[in-house]
Each structure stands twice: as C-alpha cells, then as structure tokens.
Amino acid sequence: MDISIIVPLYNEAESLPKLYEWIARVMKENKFSYEVIFVNDGSNDNSWEVITSLQAHNTDKNASVRGICFRRNYGKSAALYCGFKAAQGDVVITMDADLQDSPDEIPELYRMITEDGFDLVSGWKQKRYDNALTKNLPSKLFNATARKVTGIQLHDMNCGLKAYRKDVVKNIEVFSEMHRYIPYLAKNAGFTKIGEKVVQHRKREFGTSKFGINRFVNGYLDLMTLWFLNKFGKQPMHFFGLVGSLMFFIGFIAVLVVGGMKLYALSHGVQAMLVGVNPYFHIAILMMILGCMLFLAGFLAELVIRNSPSRNDYLIKEEI
C-alpha cells in the first residue's frame, strides 16, 4: 500500500464527507493505493455514523476506509498514536478533519518522502487565515522558541499536515500533548532528514476551532519536558546530582564563612550577631538541605531507570 492517511477528529461530522471525497479524487488521479484512517476522538455529534457510512459505501478496490472510535475525548496525541499503530502504508500522511488542510498537497508530500529521501516533511502554512492576535502571533513566538530549543528549523512545527516514512511512525511514541513536537520526537529517535513544504491554509467551512490560547502555555511546558527527557532521561543523576552537589557545596561554604566571621569577631572582642539569628546562616542551611534532597531525587530516579523494562530499548536501523 502506498499511503496511509490519518485523520484525527472531534465533532467534525459536517466536513467528513467533503474531505473524503476530496481525498478519494486526488488519490484516484495519481493512481495511489491508500487507506484513510479516521480516528474519532470521543465526538458527541454523529461523526462516527458518518465514518461508518463512508466505510460501508466505499467501492474503490485500491482504497480502504478504516475507523477508530474512542469512548471519550483523549486528545490529538492519543488519536495520532492509535492511527500510527494501525497504519500500513509506506508513507503516512496526517491531516486535520476541518478542511483547512488541502489533500491536493499529498502527491508532492509523497514524492518528497519517496524520491527526495526525507524521513519527515512538515507543512508550513505561510499564509494563514486565523486570528492574528490570538493565534498567529503566539504561534510565531512558540515556533521561534521551539526552533531554538530543538535545533530543527521548521516554521510551523505544529502543522497538522505532515508526511512520514513508515519507519518513523513505528518508532516514535506520541503521548500526553506531544503531537506538537513530533519532528523533535523523530529527531531524538534518529530520523534527522526532516524537511518542510509550504502548504495551503484554507478557512474553516464548518464548526469552530477546538483549541484555546492555553495550548501555547502547555506547549512551552511540554517542550521543556521533552528537552529534559532527551537530555537526562537515561541519566537523571547527571542533572539532579550535579545541581544538588553544587547547592550543597555553596551552602557548606556559606556556613563556613558565617562561622568564620563569628569566630573572627569573638577573637577580636567585637560584638557580633548570633549565628542562630543570622539570616545568611539559615539560607546556607536551606541550600544544603535542598542540595541533599536533589541528590537523593537523582539517586532514586537512577534506581527507577535501572529497574525499568525499557532501560535497554534502542532503535536499530537494520541488521545483516
């Protein structure tokens, strides 16, 4: 099978028939064998009934319509995870169900994977039709930060329209809200040939956006989580142990300085503040305690890692 198209959706019943018809037309014109996997993320409209109808009325022998229905709303990452797990095509395409992504982009995305040798190609909605204040500006700031932290020079890392080599989706795990950083997950898994293509962004025809401004705040937190896991996920002691040791050392030196100043004052008959009421003494003790706690946190994290069943999970490219 040439292509698997994964469409995560939540309350998009109105747009699904038009989207599928559009996909089918593009696939037929380019003579692709394909499957469309609709992942219904706990919709409370009749999205599942529409998907069932599309599957029942499919007569194209080169096409397969599949559906996955969650019992409740789990989020886009969960939908993509299940879609990736079910995909069988050599190239996997993800796109949103709201008709803002154009299926006409699929042939070129497929070519970039199969002929240009990219592992992943991300869309770039250079001209957007979203609200400039609530979406465009925060998105630019978000992507600028992501480029700096990840080292991946993509203008729109969170674009829903992406193409993947099959090996990529089978070797990454999308969880929590990490769908925003799939290129970073792919890079951490060793898939470094990541490209970008300018794609058309269309106005929403039906319904309203399901995303709020809070996704940008959560996005920064998730980015820091991914960076930390990539940097210290296998060696947590390298972070907690180092920071804890530095804090303990600075606190210990500070205690010696406070004690030395007291002894110096006593030896010269100078009235000096009691060590017990000196604020610097308490700050120093606090730093020593925090240093010990961080060191112990790193030690416990190492024990957890050493007993984890995935401690020796390594991605093998090929064997001979």
C-alpha positions as CSV (number, residue, x, y, z in Angstrom):
1,M,0.0,0.0,0.0
2,D,1.3,3.4,-1.0
3,I,-0.2,5.8,1.5
4,S,-2.0,5.8,4.9
5,I,-3.9,9.0,5.6
6,I,-4.6,9.5,9.3
7,V,-7.4,12.0,10.2
8,P,-7.9,12.7,13.9
9,L,-11.2,14.4,14.5
10,Y,-13.6,15.7,17.2
11,N,-17.1,16.8,16.3
12,E,-16.4,17.2,12.5
13,A,-19.4,15.4,11.1
14,E,-20.2,18.1,8.6
15,S,-16.8,18.2,7.0
16,L,-16.0,14.5,6.7
17,P,-18.0,13.6,3.5
18,K,-16.4,16.5,1.6
19,L,-12.9,15.7,3.0
20,Y,-13.2,12.0,2.0
21,E,-14.5,12.9,-1.5
22,W,-11.6,15.3,-2.0
23,I,-9.0,12.7,-0.8
24,A,-10.5,10.0,-3.0
25,R,-10.4,12.2,-6.1
26,V,-6.7,13.1,-5.5
27,M,-5.7,9.5,-4.8
28,K,-7.5,8.3,-8.0
29,E,-5.9,11.0,-10.2
30,N,-2.5,9.9,-9.0
31,K,-3.2,6.1,-9.1
32,F,-2.3,5.6,-5.4
33,S,-3.3,2.6,-3.4
34,Y,-4.3,4.0,0.0
35,E,-6.2,3.8,3.3
36,V,-7.9,6.5,5.2
37,I,-8.0,6.0,9.0
38,F,-10.5,8.3,10.7
39,V,-9.8,8.4,14.5
40,N,-12.9,9.7,16.3
41,D,-11.7,11.3,19.5
42,G,-14.9,10.9,21.5
43,S,-17.1,13.1,19.4
44,N,-20.6,13.8,20.7
45,D,-22.1,14.6,17.3
46,N,-22.8,12.0,14.6
47,S,-19.2,11.8,13.3
48,W,-18.9,8.0,13.9
49,E,-22.1,7.4,12.0
50,V,-20.7,9.4,9.1
51,I,-17.4,7.4,9.2
52,T,-19.4,4.1,9.3
53,S,-21.4,5.3,6.2
54,L,-18.2,6.2,4.3
55,Q,-16.7,2.8,5.1
56,A,-19.9,0.9,4.0
57,H,-20.2,2.8,0.7
58,N,-16.5,2.5,-0.3
59,T,-16.2,0.6,-3.6
60,D,-12.7,1.5,-4.7
61,K,-10.6,-1.6,-4.7
62,N,-7.4,0.5,-4.3
63,A,-8.8,2.2,-1.2
64,S,-9.6,1.2,2.3
65,V,-11.7,3.2,4.8
66,R,-11.0,2.4,8.5
67,G,-12.3,3.9,11.7
68,I,-11.2,4.0,15.3
69,C,-13.6,5.4,17.9
70,F,-12.6,6.4,21.4
71,R,-15.1,6.1,24.3
72,R,-14.3,9.6,25.4
73,N,-12.1,12.6,24.3
74,Y,-8.5,11.8,24.9
75,G,-6.8,14.4,22.8
76,K,-4.9,14.6,19.5
77,S,-1.8,12.8,20.7
78,A,-3.8,9.7,21.6
79,A,-5.6,9.8,18.2
80,L,-2.3,10.0,16.3
81,Y,-0.8,7.3,18.4
82,C,-3.6,4.8,17.6
83,G,-3.5,6.0,14.0
84,F,0.2,5.4,13.7
85,K,-0.1,2.0,15.2
86,A,-2.8,1.0,12.7
87,A,-1.2,2.5,9.6
88,Q,0.1,0.1,6.9
89,G,1.1,2.4,4.1
90,D,4.7,3.0,3.0
91,V,4.1,6.7,3.5
92,V,1.9,8.1,6.3
93,I,0.1,11.4,5.9
94,T,-1.6,13.2,8.8
95,M,-4.1,15.9,8.3
96,D,-6.9,17.7,10.2
97,A,-10.5,17.0,9.5
98,D,-11.7,20.6,9.4
99,L,-10.9,21.1,5.7
100,Q,-8.2,23.7,6.5
101,D,-5.6,21.2,5.1
102,S,-5.7,20.6,1.4
103,P,-5.5,16.9,0.1
104,D,-4.0,18.4,-3.1
105,E,-0.7,18.6,-1.2
106,I,-0.5,14.9,-0.7
107,P,1.2,13.9,-4.0
108,E,4.1,16.3,-3.5
109,L,4.5,15.3,0.1
110,Y,4.6,11.7,-1.0
111,R,7.2,12.5,-3.7
112,M,9.4,14.3,-1.1
113,I,9.4,11.2,1.1
114,T,9.9,8.6,-1.7
115,E,12.2,10.4,-4.1
116,D,13.9,13.2,-2.1
117,G,14.7,10.8,0.8
118,F,13.1,12.8,3.7
119,D,12.1,10.9,6.8
120,L,9.5,13.5,7.7
121,V,8.1,16.5,5.8
122,S,6.2,19.1,7.8
123,G,3.8,21.6,6.3
124,W,4.2,25.3,6.6
125,K,1.1,27.4,6.5
126,Q,2.9,30.6,5.3
127,K,-0.3,32.5,4.7
128,R,-2.9,31.9,7.5
129,Y,-6.5,32.8,7.9
130,D,-6.6,32.6,11.7
131,N,-7.0,35.5,14.1
132,A,-3.6,37.4,14.1
133,L,-3.7,38.3,17.8
134,T,-4.9,35.0,19.4
135,K,-3.2,32.5,17.0
136,N,-0.7,33.9,14.5
137,L,1.4,36.0,16.9
138,P,1.6,33.4,19.7
139,S,2.3,30.7,17.1
140,K,5.3,32.7,15.8
141,L,6.7,33.1,19.3
142,F,6.1,29.4,20.0
143,N,7.8,28.2,16.9
144,A,10.8,30.6,17.4
145,T,11.3,29.1,20.8
146,A,10.9,25.5,19.5
147,R,13.5,26.1,16.8
148,K,16.0,27.4,19.4
149,V,15.5,24.5,21.8
150,T,15.2,21.6,19.3
151,G,17.6,22.8,16.6
152,I,15.0,21.9,14.0
153,Q,14.5,24.8,11.6
154,L,10.8,24.5,10.9
155,H,8.5,27.5,10.6
156,D,5.4,25.6,11.7
157,M,6.2,22.6,13.9
158,N,2.6,22.1,15.0
159,C,1.1,22.0,11.5
160,G,-1.3,19.1,11.2
161,L,-0.4,18.3,7.6
162,K,2.7,16.1,7.7
163,A,4.2,13.2,5.8
164,Y,6.3,10.4,7.3
165,R,8.2,7.4,6.2
166,K,6.6,4.4,7.7
167,D,9.6,3.6,9.9
168,V,9.2,6.9,11.7
169,V,5.7,6.4,13.0
170,K,6.5,2.9,14.0
171,N,9.5,4.0,16.1
172,I,8.2,7.1,18.0
173,E,5.6,7.2,20.8
174,V,3.2,10.2,20.8
175,F,1.8,10.8,24.3
176,S,0.3,13.4,26.5
177,E,0.1,16.5,24.2
178,M,3.4,15.8,22.5
179,H,1.9,15.8,19.0
180,R,3.1,19.4,18.7
181,Y,6.7,18.1,18.8
182,I,6.6,15.0,16.5
183,P,9.5,16.4,14.5
184,Y,11.6,16.6,17.7
185,L,10.5,13.1,18.7
186,A,11.6,11.9,15.3
187,K,14.9,13.6,15.6
188,N,15.5,12.1,19.0
189,A,14.8,8.7,17.5
190,G,17.5,9.2,14.9
191,F,15.4,10.3,12.0
192,T,17.2,13.5,11.1
193,K,16.2,14.1,7.5
194,I,13.4,16.5,8.2
195,G,12.0,18.8,5.5
196,E,9.4,21.5,5.1
197,K,6.9,22.3,2.4
198,V,4.8,25.5,2.1
199,V,1.2,24.3,2.1
200,Q,-2.2,26.0,1.5
201,H,-4.2,27.0,4.5
202,R,-7.9,27.2,4.0
203,K,-10.6,28.9,6.0
204,R,-12.7,26.6,8.2
205,E,-16.0,25.8,6.5
206,F,-17.9,24.1,9.4
207,G,-17.9,24.4,13.1
208,T,-15.4,26.2,15.4
209,S,-11.8,25.6,16.4
210,K,-11.3,23.1,19.3
211,F,-8.1,24.8,20.6
212,G,-7.8,27.6,23.0
213,I,-5.0,30.0,24.0
214,N,-3.9,27.7,26.8
215,R,-2.3,25.3,24.3
216,F,0.6,27.8,24.0
217,V,1.3,27.8,27.7
218,N,1.1,24.0,27.8
219,G,3.2,23.8,24.7
220,Y,6.1,25.6,26.4
221,L,5.9,23.2,29.4
222,D,5.8,20.2,27.1
223,L,8.8,21.5,25.2
224,M,10.8,21.8,28.4
225,T,9.7,18.2,29.4
226,L,10.8,16.8,26.1
227,W,14.1,18.6,26.2
228,F,14.8,17.3,29.7
229,L,13.8,13.8,28.9
230,N,16.0,13.8,25.8
231,K,18.9,15.2,27.7
232,F,18.7,13.4,31.0
233,G,16.0,10.7,30.6
234,K,18.6,7.9,30.7
235,Q,20.9,9.6,33.2
236,P,18.8,11.7,35.7
237,M,21.6,11.7,38.2
238,H,23.7,13.8,35.8
239,F,21.2,16.6,36.3
240,F,19.9,16.2,39.9
241,G,23.2,15.0,41.2
242,L,25.1,17.9,39.7
243,V,22.7,20.6,40.8
244,G,22.3,19.1,44.2
245,S,26.0,18.8,44.7
246,L,26.6,22.5,43.7
247,M,23.8,23.7,46.0
248,F,25.2,21.7,48.9
249,F,28.8,22.9,48.3
250,I,27.7,26.5,48.1
251,G,25.7,26.2,51.3
252,F,28.5,24.4,53.1
253,I,31.0,27.2,52.1
254,A,28.5,29.8,53.2
255,V,28.1,28.1,56.6
256,L,31.9,28.1,57.0
257,V,32.1,31.8,56.1
258,V,29.3,32.7,58.6
259,G,31.0,30.6,61.3
260,G,34.5,32.1,60.4
261,M,33.1,35.6,60.7
262,K,31.7,34.8,64.1
263,L,35.0,33.3,65.3
264,Y,36.9,36.3,64.0
265,A,34.7,38.7,65.8
266,L,35.0,36.8,69.1
267,S,38.7,36.6,68.8
268,H,39.0,40.4,68.4
269,G,36.5,41.2,71.1
270,V,34.0,42.6,68.6
271,Q,30.2,42.4,69.2
272,A,28.7,40.1,66.5
273,M,25.3,38.8,65.6
274,L,24.4,35.4,67.0
275,V,24.9,32.6,64.4
276,G,21.4,31.3,65.1
277,V,19.7,34.6,64.1
278,N,21.9,35.4,61.1
279,P,19.7,35.1,58.0
280,Y,22.6,34.1,55.9
281,F,23.2,31.0,58.1
282,H,19.6,29.9,57.6
283,I,19.9,30.4,53.8
284,A,23.1,28.4,53.8
285,I,21.5,25.5,55.8
286,L,18.5,25.6,53.4
287,M,20.7,25.3,50.4
288,M,22.5,22.3,52.0
289,I,19.2,20.6,52.7
290,L,17.9,21.3,49.2
291,G,21.1,20.0,47.7
292,C,20.8,16.7,49.7
293,M,17.2,16.4,48.5
294,L,18.1,16.9,44.8
295,F,20.9,14.4,45.1
296,L,18.6,11.9,46.6
297,A,16.0,12.6,43.9
298,G,18.6,11.8,41.3
299,F,19.6,8.6,43.1
300,L,16.0,7.4,43.3
301,A,15.5,8.3,39.7
302,E,18.5,6.2,38.8
303,L,17.0,3.2,40.7
304,V,13.8,3.6,38.8
305,I,15.6,3.8,35.4
306,R,17.8,0.7,36.3
307,N,14.6,-1.3,37.0
308,S,12.6,-0.1,34.1
309,P,11.8,-2.7,31.4
310,S,12.7,-0.1,28.7
311,R,16.1,0.7,30.0
312,N,17.8,-1.1,27.1
313,D,15.3,-0.1,24.4
314,Y,17.4,1.1,21.5
315,L,16.3,1.8,17.9
316,I,18.0,-0.4,15.4
317,K,18.2,0.8,11.9
318,E,18.9,-2.5,10.2
319,E,20.7,-5.8,10.7
320,I,22.6,-8.1,8.3
